[in-house]
């Protein structure tokens, strides 16, 4: 049996919309008739709330397991430090095992990181290493606002030459001005002409109706490989 496609959702930073994009991808996969499993390896700031990222993703895919992040910690700080506060340790071997198990039971597996691509998740581990270890495709989520160019280009450079398929950029709704006025897309076209950029619509909620335009914008990403 062919193993599922594996897609890692990376960000240029925290709070850039990775989870919302994950929800949109999960909805797009469901509408395309694909079995999708979403995994959040580690999450901090957990207060037993339905609004935790891992739980939101699981609800959208309809998966029974995992129903939340694989490792959850309370302090709203780096997951590595949050784990230490609870006398625990991040467990990359656990993450890798659960990801591989999911690939046997789905058509598409989504893995959402915490923070930016190089934010440390455990000793010697960040999302880039996880992507390399699993051979995942990378979707990079970034905001379209003044100052985004450096973060986008630095993150793409961190992925270059790592044996991964070329990352695709998911550019959030324009903030503070129009896309044309901000000029981020134009600069990216000039310096990274081969980069695929997907413009994301603004989303107003987590329900399927609110996410429908986003799912439509992302549908081709769940139906085709890199």
ABEGO torsion letter per residue (X at the ends): XBBBBBBBBBBABBGAGAAAAAAAAAAAAAAAGBBBBBBBABBBGBAGBAABAAAAAAAAAGBAOBABBABBBABBBBAAAAAAAAGBBBBAAAAAAAAAAAAAABABBBBBBBEBAABBABBGBBAAAAAAAAGBBBBBBBBBBBGAAAAAAAAAAAABGAGBBBBBBBBBBBBGBBAAAAGAAAAAAAABAABBBBBBBBBABABAAAAAAAAAAAAAAAABBX
